[in-house]
Amino acid sequence: MASLSRALRVATTCPRKRPAQGLRLQPLASVAGPTTEKNVPYQRTLKEEAQGPSTAARGPSQPLPRTADVVVIGGGSLGCQTLYHLAKLGVSGAVLLERERLTSGTTWHTAGLLWQLRPSDVEVELLAHTRRVVSRELEKETGLHTGWIQNGGLFIASNRQRLDEYKRLMSLGKAYGVESHVLSPAETKALYPLMNVDDLYGTLYVPQDGTMDPAGTCTTLVRAAAARGAQVIENCPVTGIRVRTDDFGVRRVAAVETQHGSIQTPCVVNCAGVWASTVGRMAGVKVPLVAMHHAYVVTERIEGIQNMPNVRDHDASVYLRLQGDALSVGGYECNPVFWEEVSDKFAFGLFDLDWDVFSQHIEGAINRVPVLERTGIKSTVCGPESFTPDHKPLMGEAPELRGFFLGCGFNSAGMMLGGGCGQELAHWIIHGRPEKDMYGYDIELLEQGCVFQERHGWERPGWFSPQGTAPVPDYDYYGAYGNQVHQDCAYTRLLGDEYTFEFPPHHCVIQKECLTCREAAAVFNMSYFGKFYLLGLDASKAADWLFSADVSRPPGSTVYTCMLNQRGGTESDLTVSRLAPGPEAGPLAPAFEGDGYYLAVGGAAAQHNWSHISTVLQDQKFRCRLIDSSEDLGMISIQGPASRAILQEVLDADLSNSAFPFSTHQLVRAAGHLVRAMRLSFVGELGWELHIPRASCVPVYRAVMTAGAKHGLVNAGYRAIDSLSIEKGYRHWHADLRSDDSPLEAGLAFTCKLKSCVPFLGREALEKQREAGLRRRLVSLTVEEKVPMFGLEAIWRNGQVVGHVRRADFGFTVDKTIAYGYIQNPSGGPVSLDFVKSGDYALERMGITYAAQVHLKSPFDPDNKRVRGIY
């Protein structure tokens, strides 16, 4: 039996074969690999039960019902978890269709690891739910053991930055009751004697992490679901999704078609994993995922490995999973093999392992556990997994087809996220939303030193480097697939400076942008914002229902408002501008009958806003149009004490307080170009936004910069916006304001027309919450000590952890670190203002606590004088 070291020698000495075109890599064929056995390491799989005639010959495992409330497609981890949670929430008419047998696609070969701590509070909650279901709830309901093994987890830190990251995770874990310990190298050696710790800075040990069994988990899930009336039909491939168009032109799911008949249903959940794109095409829905080979090898018996924790070494991109008295060794390559032609006949299958690709993991594994160098390889496991562009799963209702939900693209984490995401999908289907929050002139700016960043697919300015231009190079794939690794790249160097949990070297650059905005003026490029028009005969009714604030004001007014869901959670914050009707169509003033509104939303949330608004319009049958003009309009924002003087030279309008009050908008000309000017601020200063037709963006920007030169106007990026806005106390949606936060909890009650009798979406939930008292509340905290914070820090009050930080940044004007987070009362009672004010607070950063002061109002300009031009 060959060892891992033998595999490494074979892979490194064999001539490397590469195709002339494409991304498909050739398997190692000229030299025999260490083992040719392909087999998963589980004592029981469902493959054995699937032996016999073909799927078509066997036919469905039970007759198809004529109708179903929900049809789940795919019998892997996500499909089984979604079915279970639908049944648990009372949906008895749910059906799961599996083309072969349960787990036969990608779930059957998964490593089944569950790590409780990840750098996302939402994911920590999702993982916690999976663990509860698999380790306790299913066994209690069914009397069956799922195969859960609690052997603990160990994260490896081989550099200072990685150890700092793990310290942050430890602090976050305290807010969620996840036990974890940062261990020294010596403590790590005592816990895991076979580990080499000579190159370690430390480790993060989570005792209650563990391992899941795919067959045991999925069979127990469907047993529990069936007990509540759900049906599981195996050997039943889906061949089509029937779609109908309703009287309002909205496409909706009508039925699922199979080789053995059809099921009428208004709701389909695509949990087909690698095959999700195929199912999506049946419905005319684009599912952006790709299929790749993912591999691990199973070793022979290792003396002394029993009961050791699972290991994840992020820097070596290796994981070591305890497998009884052996290890499964796997990882994630920078040059993975793509499965370009996904076969619909593939079931309980494994690929030949490409040792040439896999060998990059072996050296890291042997370095971490040296005994592996002389340990034999029992079998290889190389199967398909689906991956998405942003490494996040695809969740929720497809905007182009009502009733078609996605639960796929889990990037090989479908087992550990399955319970949490299955529950959220079930809530989404039943209640319309999940319980938790699940979601032009670049060259001109580049020449001025703009360092661009990405947010949800949008490119936006981060900050402006005084060192000159930093163009973003094409992705180099780490030198794989025939690409050359970028050498001496300015953008790469600046990006590398970001890899720190201290203040970055460009901290002073961001400081200058912020202070110049406060003292003179800064111009921000915000063209990535979403820009929509809501127009038509029912636009006013739709606006009353959609927006929490009163937007029924005269044309020329602009209102900051929220949009809520049925539970009172905040789906968005945005500005809504009332338009005057006009006969001529144009990018700034489209022709319409009835009422019209112009909506400006954060670019990172533009698609989310579009989907939410479209869904509400369809559900309420409002007669109006929603038009997306995001690509047609640019936007710059000029903010600061000198903004009025600068723009008075550029715009043909009177910008005085009386002629152009705060929270109003006008069509004006800027250097001869028609623009929509809005007097608004997202940084707490006197300022205007200019919404500009695409073709006019560059000349208007140049005119503003020319006029601003003598006033000290500077370019500023989104990093400055982050700092300036948190200093003023303005919320960022998807950070300190999410769809599971109500505006009452977030201190945004002023955006809700609760004093009126006008109904709006979410009003009933807010009224109930207000009557019962808030169970959590967003607070502002400042720290005197000059330490950087980024979010996820634990919030302590009177010696108890009461929450965690959602968003943090350094405020340069107040010269303090500022943090926002939601706190709860440990007794379970309401969080009153007296409760907030009476406590002694501290923030825990990487295991160290810092005294903090709590604020009920923004520490900067609490009287809002500056936005009114009073300096």
C-alpha positions, 0 to 999 in steps of 0.5 A: 500500500503506497503512502501519501509521500509516494503520491507526492513523489509520483505527482511531482516527477511525472511529466505534467500534461496540459490540454491546449485549450479549455479548463479540463485537466488530464488525469495522471495515466502514465504512472500508476497512482498510490491506489486505484480503489474509489470508495467513500469511507462510510459504513453505510450508504444508500448506494447498495439499496440502489443496485439493480435495474435502471431508474427508468425500469424501476419506476417511481418508488410510489405513485405521484400525487396529482397536486402538491403544495410544494415540490422539492427537486433533489434528495440531497442534504438541502432537499431533505432538510427543506422537506423536513422543515416544511413539514415541521412548519405544517405543510403536509402536502410537500413532495420531494422528487429524486431522480435516483436514490436519496444522496446519490448526487453529491451528498453521498460522498461529502466529508460531512464536516461541521464547523460552528464558527465562520466570519458571519453572524448569519452563518453562525446562526445557520450552523447552530441550527444544523447542529441542533437538528442533527445532534439532538432534535432528529433523534428525539423525534424519530429515535434514530441516530443520525451518525453525528460524532462530536469530536471537536474542531481545530483551526490552524494559524500559521501566521499572525493575521490568521490567529487574529482572525480566529481570535475574532471568531472566538469573540463572536462565538461568545455572543452565540454561546459557542464554546471556543478556545485559542490555544498556544502551540504547546496546548495544541500539541497536548490536545493533538500529539501527532500534530507538528506545531513548530510553525504555528502561532496558535489554534482555535479549538471548538470542542462541540464541532463534529462530523455528520453522516450523509446517509444517516442524516438524510434518511432520518430527515425524510423519516421525520418529514414523512411522519408529518405527511410529506412524501418522498418519491425516488427514481423519478427524474424531473423532465420539465417545469410548466409555467403559466402567465397570469392576467397581470403578465406575471410568470408563475410555476404551474406544475412539475413534469416527470417521466411518470406524470405531472404534479400540479403545484404553485411552488418548486424548490430547486435543490438539485445541486450540481444539476440545479442549472439543468432544472433552472433551464427547464423553467427559464431561470438562470442558475449561476453555478459551475460543477467541479471535482472535489477530492479527498483521500482516506488513509489506512489506520493511524495509531493514536489518531482516535478521538482527535478533533477535525483539523482545518488549515486555511493557509495550506487549504487542507482539512483532516477529518477524523475517520474512526482510526484513520483520516480523510485528507482533502482540500481546495485547489487553485486549479480545480478540474471542471466538470464541463458536461454534467451527466444526468445519468451520474448517480453514486459515482466517483471520478478518477483522482487527478494526482497531479492536481491533488498533490498540492494538498499532500505536502501541507497535510504531511507538514501538519501531521508528519505520520501521514508521510508513512501512512498508506492510502486506503481509497480515494474519493473524487466527486462533483460539487457545485460552486458559485461566483461569490462562494455563497449559496443561491437562496430564495425565489427567482425574480423571473419566475414566481414560485420557483425557489433556489436552494443550491450552490453550497460550495461543498458546505451543503451538509453543514449549512443544510439545516439552517438554510432548509429552515430559512427556505421553508420560512421563505416559502410559507411566510414570504421571507426567511427569518434571518437576513440571507443576501461609467467614468471609471477611467477618469477616476482611475487616472486620479489614483482610485483604488477600486473595490467590489461589492455584490458584483458592483465596482466602486471606488474604495479610496484614492491613492496618492501613489498614482494609478492602480488598475485592476488586472485580469484575474490570473488564476494563481498561474493555473490554466496557462495564465501568468501570475501577476508580478509587481502589480500596484493593485495587488500590493495595495490589496495586500495592505488590506490583509491586516486586523490593524489599521492599514497603511492607507489609514491616513489617506482615508483620514485625509478624505474624511477630514477634508469632507468635514472641513471643505468638500469631497466628491463621491462617485455613487454611480453603482446605486440602483435607480428605479422609476415607479410609475402608473395609475396605482403608483401612489397606492403602491408607494403608500403600501411599500414605503414605511414613511409618508411619501405622499408629498408634492412633486419635488420632495424627497423622503428617506424611508424603509421598506419592510416585510410582513414581519416588520423586518427592514428589506431596504432603506432608500430615498423616494422622490415624487415626480411631476408628470410630463409628456416627454420621455427622457432618462431623467423624466420619463412620460407617465400617467397617474403618479410617479416616483424616483427611487435611489437604492444602494447598489449592493442591494439593487437586485434585492430591492428590485425583486422585493418591489416587483413581488409586492406589486404582483401580490397586490396587483397594483397597476404600475410599472417599475423601470430600472434606469441604473445603467442609464444614470450616473450619480455623484455626491458633493458633500461638505461646507464648501459644497454650496459655493462649488455647485453654485458655479456649476448649476443654473439654480439658486442653492440657498436654503429657501430656494433649495431646502433639504430633502428636495430635488430639482431638474437643473443644468450642470455645465449645460447638461440636464441633471436631477439635483437632490439636497441630501447627505449620507455623511452628515454634511451640507451637500447635493447628489447629482443624478446624471444621464450616462453620456453627461457623467464625465463632463459634469464631473470635470466641471465640478472638479474644476469649480472645486479646485479653489475650495479644496475639493477632493475625491473620496471613496467608499471607505470614507463614506463608511467612516463618515456615515457611522460617525453621523449615525447613519445606517448601512443596510445589510450591516447594522440594518437587515431584513431581520431587524425592525426600524423600531429596533434600529432607531428608525421609528421616524421613518414609519408613518405609525401616527397616521392611519395609512396601512403599509406592509409590516405595520401590524408587526411593528405595532405589536412589537411596540406594544410588547416592548423591544427585545433588542435595540441598536446602540452606538458605542465608542472606544477611547483607545485607538484600536481598529474594529471591523464588526463581530466583536462581543458586546459586554454589559455589566460583565455579561455578553449581551450582543455583538457588533454589526458594524464598526469603523474609526471616526476621524472627527471624533477621533474614536473607534465607533461601533454599532450593535444590537443588545438584548436583556439577559433576563429576556425582558424588554431593552428599555432606554433606561436599560441601555443607559444604566450599564457599564459597557466593553467591547471584546476584540480578539479576546481583549476587552476595551471600555466603551461608552454607550450613546443614544444619539450620534456623537457627531453633530447630534443637533443636525446643524451641518446638514442644514448648512449651519456651521 
